[in-house]
């Protein structure tokens, strides 16, 4: 084995990160299905029970966070989580992004009552606010900015730590791309064409625009239909000023993500595809000057026995040849151990290669649990694993 492959990864000190009052935002990112939601909830609970005023923002529509926190449901309004140990003076709120509700709030906040009613009544607004490509990421940026700016009765920030569970999108980088994609959409030729009639300022210009629209509009009318085109034009024109403000706020939120008060945690499992995505994220964060705090390799298979997989298999083979019901259980247990040991060895090698490729990234390994996390006790255990305080003696770093 080369000297490089034997390097011990730098350990991620999660408690130091959570206890640092300078840290205001923690963003959990990574591929889908790696445990970002549970990790975000566990981090939020641990921080709250160590004295922070925390809000956890999840974008996960599966509602696993609500179940784990003992809540019947989560919605677009932060809700207090009961059962949090408040000895250190902390608190925990949680919410799940409702992108349409967030979009509605933006419309009400930045448009006159008349224009807001016009927008909300438009037949195309429903599709734009609930299913348009990228809307979830746009609204996640909007909601993060709102939470950061929220103030309590004394004027101080309502929360001193925001933990964000990023969207389960096809590309894990969509969250970071939201402001740029929004700007590209708003500056696109199609949008400029649709908004041109609402922006004309003089008779001569009106004639020019009308002439150009006569050509383009004829094609669009044949494609969309006259009434549909009129509805789309009306909506885009009404949203124009609101989108401009949202673009500005999204850009400010993007700058906030680059701030030293923000910490990104890349979450992965010890599988090749998930770690490849984690590598993409590490590279992208570095390219965008985003503050990476470390990586969490989740659901690591661990065994407490020193018995190697091949030894267990050979022992099972020998016992199986002897026959007899009295050894059947022993053979089955040896087979199960062999499978688990082989998985642990494979995962360890895969994770080690990733750590060798990113030696500058602090890492913590979280062992796979026996059951799904469904309550605060389970989240506390995950939190202790994240902090390295509950690692089984057989787990290798």
N, C-alpha and C positions, 0 to 999 in steps of 0.2 A: 504494500500500500504506500502511495506517495505521501510525502510530508504534507502536501496541500490537503489531501483528503482526510488527514488525521487531525486537522485543526478543530479545536473546540469552539463552537459558535458562541458569540457574545450573548449573554443572558439578558432578556428583556425584563426590566424591573417595573412591573405594572403598578405596584403600590406607590412607587416614587412618582410615576407619571400622574396618577390620580390625586395624590396628595399635593402636588405642585399647584398652588393657587394661580400661578401664571397661565396654566393650561385651562382654556375656556371651552374648547371644542375638541372632541375626539370622534374621528370618522372611521368607522369600520367598513372596509371595502374588500372586494375580492370576487371570485366567480360565484355563480349561483349554487346553492345547495351545500355550502361549506360551513354553515353555522353562524353566519354574520348576525342574524337576529338574536339568537341565544347569547352570543358573545356580547353584543351591545347591551342586552338586558342585564347580564351578569356584571359587566363593568359598571353600569349605572347603579345597580344595587350595592356593589362593593364601595363605590365612591360615596354614595349616600350614607352608608353605615360607617364611613370614616370621616363624616362631617361635611360633605359637600351638598349644596342645593342643586339637584340634578333633574334634568328632563331628558327622557329618551325619546327620540323621534325615529319611528320605524316606517319603512316604505313597503313592508311585506304584507301583501293582501291575505296571506294564509292565517293571520290572526294568532300565530303561535305566541307572540309576545304577550297578548292579553291573557292567554291561558296560563302562561308561566308566572305572570304577575298576580294571578288570582282575580282578574277582572273579567266581568261578563263580556265586555266589549271595549274597544278603543275607537275613538273617532278623532276628528280634526281639532278637538280641544284637549289640552293637557289635563289629565286626571290624576289625583293623588293616589299613590299605591299604599294600601293598608298593610300593616305587619312589618314595616321597615323599622329596624332598631334605630331609635333616634337618640341614643345616649350621647353621641358625639355632636348632636345638633344639626344633623343633616336631614334631607328630605328627598323624596323621589316622586316625580310625576312622569307620566308616559302618555304618548299619543301615537296614532297611526295616520299618516298622510291620506287625506281625501282630496285628490287632485281637483275634482270638480268644485268641491266646497271652497278650496283655496282659491281657485280661479274666480269663483263668484265673489269671494271677499275682496279680491283685487279689483274687480269691476266696481263693486259698491264703494270701495275706498278711493278710487281715482277717477270716477265719472260722476257727472251730475245725476240726480235721481231720474230725470227724464231719459238721459242717454243710457244709464244702467238698465232701466226697464226695457229700452229698445234693444239692447244687446242680449239680455237674458231671454227675451221673447223670440229672438231670431232662430229659425229652425236649424241653422247650421251651427249655432253656438253649442248645442248639446254635444255634437260630434267633436267639435274642436276642444271642448273643455274636458271630455272624458275619454276620448280614444285617439286623438291626433298623435302621430308619432313624435315622441320626445316631450309630450306635455307633462308626463310624470316627473322627468328630470327637471324640467323648467320649474314646476311647482315645488319640488323638493328644495331647490335653491331659494325660491321665494319664502317658503316656510322657515327654512333655516335662518334667513335674514330677519324674519319677523320674531322668531324666538330670541335671537341675539339682541334685538333692540327692545324687547319687552322689559318694562320696569315695574318694580313693586311699589307699595304705598310710599316708601321713603325716597323714591327716585333712584334707588340702587337697582342693578340688574336683578330681575326676578330669580334667575338661576345663575349660578356661577360655573356650571358645567353643563354642556349640551353634548349628548352622545347620539351620533347619527348612524343609523343602519341604512346603507345605501340601497338604491333600487335593485331588484332582481331582474335586471335587463339582460338582453341577449349579449351585449358587450358591457363588461364591467367598467369600461371607461366612459360610458354615456353620461354619468353624473358630472364628470369633469368637463365634458364637452358641451354641457347645456348652454352656457352663455354664448359661446361661439356659434353653435348651431342655431340658436334663436336669432342672433344677429344676421346670419346668412339667410335665414328664412325671411326676416323682415326686410332685408335689402334686396331680395330676389326680384328678378324682372317681372315675374307673374304678379307679385304683391304690388310692385310699383305701377303696373298696368291697371290693376284693379282700383288702386287708390288715386290714380291720376285725375279722374273726373271730380273728385272731392277737393283737390288741391289747386285747381286752376285759379288764376288771379286776375286775368284780364280778357277782354273780348278777343283780341288777336290770338292769345294763347289758347282760348277756348276753341277757336276754329281749328287750330293746329291739332289739339288733342282730339277734338271730335273727328277730324279726318283720319287720324291714326287709329282711333278707337273703332271707326267704321269698318276698317279692314280686320283688325284683331277681334273686335267685338262680334263681327259676323261669324267668325270661326268659333269663338267661344259660345255664342248663342246656339250654333248648330250642335256643339259638343255637349253643353250643359242644359240648354233650354233657356228661354228668355226669363222666366220667373226665377229659376234657380240661379242664373247669373246675377240677376238683380238682388237676390237675397245675399249672395256671397259678397257682392260689391258693398252692399249696405253694412254688413257685419264688419268687413275689413276696414271700411272708412270709419266706423264707430269705434273700433278697437285701436285705431292708429295711435292716438295719443297715449292710451293706456299701455300699449306694447312698448312705446318709447320709454315710458317710465319704468316698466318692468325690466327692459333691457339694461337700463342704468343701474337698477338695484341688483340685477343678477351679476353684473360686472363688479359691483362693490362686494357682493358676497363671494365672488371668485377671489377677489383680493384678500378677503378675510380668511379664506382657506389657505392662502399663501403665507399668512401671518404666523409669527413664531408662537402665538397663543393657541394655534391649532396643532393637533397631533393626528397623523394618519396611522392606522394599524391595518396592515394587510393580513386578511384571514384566509387560510387555506386548509386543505386536508393533505395528508401525506401521499397523495396520488399524483401521477405525472401530469395529467391535464390541468388539475387545479393549481399545481405548483408552477406550471408554465404560465398560466394566467396571472398568478401572483408575481412572477418575474416581469411580465409585461407592465403590471401596475407599478412595481418598484422603479422600473426604467422611466415610465411616464411621469411619476411623481418627481423624480430627479430632474427630468427635462423641463417640467413646469415650475420648478423651485418650490414644490410643496413639501412641508415638513414631515418627513417619515419618522415615526417613533420606533417602529419595529414590526415584526411579523409574528403571527400566532398560527402555529401548525396544529390544527384541531383534529380530534377523533383519532388519536394515535393508538394503535393496538399495542397493548403491553401484556407481558406475562411475568409471573412471579417465580417461575421455576427455571433453573439453569439447564434443563433438559433440552437439547437441540432437537429441531424438527426431524432430522434424519435418524437420530437415535431413537426418538419416540416411534417413528414408523417401523424401524427394524424390530423394536421390542414388540410392537403390535403384530408384525408378521409372524414372529416366533410364537407368540401366545395363540394366535389364530390357528396355527397348524396343530396345536395340542387339542383343539376342539373343546367342547364342554360348555354348558351354560354358565358355569361359575367364572369363566374368564371373559365372557362376552362383554360385560360392563367395563372391565379393565381395557380390553381392546378398543372399545368405543371411546373411552376417555383419552387413551393415547392418540387415537386418530384426531380427535378434536384438538388436543394440545399441539399436535404436529401442524395442523392447519393454522392455528393461532400463532404459533412460533414462526412459521414460514411467512405469514403476513406481517408480523412484527419486524422480522429481519428485512423483508423487502421494503417496507415503509421506512425503516431506519436508513437504509441505503439511499432511497429516493430523496428523503429529506436531507440527508448529509450532502448529497451532490448539490442540492439547491443552496444549502448554507455555504458550501465551498464556492459556489458561483457568486454569492452575495455576502462576502465576509464582513462587510460594513454594517449589515442589518442585524440588530439585536433580535433574538428569537426566543419564544417560549413554546414548549410542547404541552398540549392538553390531552390527557388520555381519553379514549372513548369510554362513554358511560355504559352501564348495564341496561339502562332504560332511558326513554325520552325525558327531557326536563319538563316538568309540568307544574312546579310550585317554587316558592322562594327558597326553600331548603335546597332544591336542586340547583338553583342559580347561585346560591352561596357556595356550594361545593365547586361549581365551575369557577367562581371567582377566586377561591383558594387555589385551585389548580393554575389559574392565570398568574397568580402571585407567587407560584412555586411553593405554596405552604401545605399542599395536600398531595404532593407527587408520590406515587408508590415507590418503594425502595428498588423495585425492579426496573423502573423507567430509566432509560439511558439518555443522556443529553450528549 
